[in-house]
Amino acid sequence: MSALSPEALVALGGIAEHQRLRTSRIASVLGNRLGSSALDYAVAHHLLEGAEHAARARDADRLAWYRRTTVRDLTHLSAGPHIVLNPRTADLLLSEISETAYYLVGPDTSPAPPEAHGLVRAAIASATEHGFGTLLTQHAPVICLLNRRRLDETLHSWALTRLPGTAFTDYTAHPEVLARDLIHEAAHNWLNDALTAYDVSLPADITFFSPWRGTPRPVYGFLHACWAFSLTVLYARQARRDATGAVVPFLDAHLRQQESQFASALDSLAEALSYVSADALRDRVSNAAIKAVLSAQPGGFRALPPLTAR
């Protein structure tokens, strides 16, 4: 497979139809009129999850809000094609089935401050300039900014399978850093949608050592890391060329770190990909990894092993 641009890497048939079908089903359950965009898809899952919370709490007014609300009712939270959320830590929720915190759009959600909207716009502009605009529009249309950090502090970000299209992330004052982390979480959302759209079932009892976690991980987690970090490398390599100030050594450090991680992961990637039954999806992940390796600084990576499935 020839090298693909970032836009082409994520242009995979079947995903949009999966999103539309899922949104339609949620709209039917809620009894409202959701549209068919990627933003509708993301918001639909917030509404469904919120409706379940309200029903369990026997909060009729809140349940009614979740059942009648559509994207058109949330324009006060929007920054272009994205909804931007900036909740307090105290407003985050915890699930009985997961320790990962999350936030749901609700009737009491306040608009993010102007500076948050400005940062998101700048980050999206940077991502778009380097070929990742479609990824963010289609797979991170809801952006939840958490804690503001300095560049020398640890940044946490995550995505949840039950809230596809939403990216949760800490942030700094630098749009390139936010763009990198949004691309990472959007990549996770993309891969989850792609696996579902192509009905790919991965074995849970087969593991590969993940240098990103420092521990063996199932095929699913290992491939997620290879895919998401490949895209951050591709973005960071391009953004680094135009960056100035303190963000330059930050991006350089990220690229050096990923160089080391991929050097440890590449030998296992071909075998892990052999469990992906969809050729188009397998090719996208292997192509991204190849591009990430080849975009490294000269002499950075060792020779790339074949990434053909067995």
N, C-alpha and C positions, 0 to 999 in steps of 0.2 A: 504493500500500500504506500503510495507516495505521501510525502509530508503534507499535512493539512494546516491551514491557517487556524488560529484560535476560533474564529467564527465557524469555520467548516467542521472543526472537531466536535462542536456541540450541536451541529445541525443534523439531527438524527430523526428520521421519520418515525412516526408512531407515538412520540412523546406528547406532542400537542393534542392528539386525539385522545390519549389516555387522560390528560388533564381535563379536556372538555367533558369526557364521559363521567369522570369522577365528580366534577363540579355539578353536572346535571343531576347526578344521584343525590348529592348533598342538598341541592336546591329542592328536590322532590321531598326529601325527608323533612326539611325545615318548612316547606310550603311557601317559599319566596321566589323571587325572580332574579337569580344571579345570572350574570352574563357568561361569556365563554373565554375571557382573557386569562392570562397567567395571573394577573392580580386577583381576579375573581376566584381562581383556583386556590390561591393562598388564603384569601379572606374567608372562603367557604369553610376551611378547616378551623379557623378561629371561631367562626359562628357555630359550627357543629360542636366543638369542644366546649365553648361557653354555654351553649344550650344544655349540654349534659350536666355541667356544673350547676346551672340554675335549676334544672329539674330536680337534681338530687337535694339541693338546698330548699326546694319548694318555694322558690322566689318567682312568683308568677310574672311580675313586672319585668324582671331581668330576662326571663325566658322569652317573653313576648318581644323584647328588643332584639334578641339574637335571632328570632324567627323572622322578623320583618326587615331587618337591616340588609342593605346591599352596598356595593362599592360606591354607588352614587351618594350614599349617606355619609361617606367617610372622606369627602374631599378636603375637609378642614385638616386632615392629617397627612395630606399628600404633598410630595415634592416631585412634580412630573409624574411619570408612570409608577412611582414608588410611594408606599406609605412609610413614613418615618415615625418611629416610636422612641421615646426616651423616658422610660418609667423609672420610678424610684426603686431601690433594692427591696424595700419593704413591700412593694406591689408584685414582686415575682412569686410565682406559684411553684409548689412541689407536688409531684404526682406520687400515688401509692406504688406505682410500678416503675418509677424511675427517680433517681436522686438529682437529675438534671433540672435546674430551674428554668421556668419559662414565663412568658407574659401573654395575655390574651387581650385583643382589642375588646373594649366594652363601652357601655353608655357613659362611663365616667372617665374615659381616656382623654387626656389633654393633649393638645398639639405640642410637638417638640419645639424647643426654642429656635429662633431664626438662625443662630449660629450652627445648630445641629443640621438644619436643612441646608445651609450653605456648605458645610463640610461634606454632606452626602452628595450634593450636586457636583462638587469638585472631584470627589472620589469616583463618581460614576463617569464624569467626563474623562478622567485619566484612564479608567478601565476601558471605556469606549474607544479612546484614541489608540489603544494597543490591542484592540480586537475582542474585548470581552464584554461589550455593551449588551449584546443579545443574551449572553449567559446571565447577567445580572437582571435584565428585564424579565426574562422568562423563569428564572429560578431563585431570585432573591428580591421579588417585588415588595416584600414587607421587610423592612430593616429595623431591628430593635437595638438601639445604642444603649449600652449598659454603663460601665464606669469609665470616666475619663482618666487616662494614665499618661505618665511620661514615657519617653522612648526607652528608658532604661528599666522600666517596670514590666512585669509579665503581663501579656495580653491574653485574655481568654475569649474564645469564640466557639460557637457550636450551632448545630442544626438538629432538629427533631423530626423523626419519621412521621409523627402524627401532625406536624405543622409544616408540611412541605411548602417551599416558597418563602419561608421566613428564615432570616439570618440573625442570630444573636451575637453581639460582639462588643468587647471593650474597644476603646478608640483613643487616638491621640489627636493632636492638633494638625497632623499631617495627612492630607487626603490620599497620598500614595500608600500609606500604611493601612488606612481603612479600605482602600480598593483591594489591596492584597488579601485582607481577611474576608472581605465580602466575596471575592472570587473563590476563595477556599471553601466557604460554606455553601455558596451557590453550586459549586462542583459536587459537593455531597448530595445536595438536593437533586441535581441533574442525574447523578448515578442511581439514586433510589428510584426516580421516575423511569429511567431507562430500563432498569432491571425488571420493574413491574410491567412496563409496556411490552417488553419482549418475553415476559413470563420466564425469566431466568431464575432457577432455584439453585442456590449454592450450598454445598455441604457444610454442616456446622461442626463436624468432627475432624476436619482437616485444617491444620494450622501452618502458618509460616511466620518466621521471626520477623517482627516489625521493628526496625531501628528507631522509628518515631516514638514508639511506646516502650521500647526496650524489653519486649516480651513477645512470646508467640501469640498470634491472633488468627482467628478463623479467616477463611478465604475472603469473606465479605469485608471485614475490617481492613485486611491487608490491601485489597484492591482499592478500597475507598482512599486509603492513605496515599497509595501510588498515584491515583488519578488526581486527587485534590492538590497534592504537593507539586505534581508536574505542572499544573496550571499556574500555581503561584510562582514557580520558577520562571515560566514563560513570561508572565507579567512583569515580575521583578527585574528580569534581565533587560526588558525594554524600558521600563520606567526609570531604571537606574541611569540610563543615558542622558535623560533630561533633568534629573533631580538635582537639587542644590541643597546646601546646608546640612543639618544634622541627619536628614533622612538618607543621605548617601551612604555613610558607614553602616546605617541600620540595614539597608537593602543588601549591601555587600556581605554583612554578617549572615543574613538570611540565606543568601546564595551559597556561601561557604558551608553553612550547616547542611543545606540540602545536598550539596555535593557529596558530603560524607555519608548522609543517610541513604542516598540512592546507590552509592557504591556498595553498601551492605545489602540492599534489597534486590538489585537487578538480577542476581542469579536465580531468585525464586519467582520472579514475575512471570516468566513464560509458563511455568508449571501452574501457577495460580490462575492464569488466564485460560488454561486448558479446561477449566471447569465452567467457563462462560459459554453457553451453548449458542449464543447469537453472534454470528460472524461480525456484523457491523459494529456491535458494541465492543467486542474483543479488539477489533482493529482500532477503535477510537482510543482505548486505554493504552494499548501498546504504542500507538503513534504519538500520543502525548508524552509518554515516558521517553521515547526516542528523541523527540524534539527538546525535551527538558535537558537530556544529557548532552545533546549536540550543541545546545545554546550556552553551555558552560564555558568558562574562560579556557583558553588553550592550555592543555596539559592538566586540566583540573580532574577530569574523569579518566579512568582507564578505558580500554577498548570496550565497546558495547557488545554484550553477548547477543546471540540471536533471540528475538522475542516471538518466535513462531510457536504456536500451540503444538503439543505432542499429539 
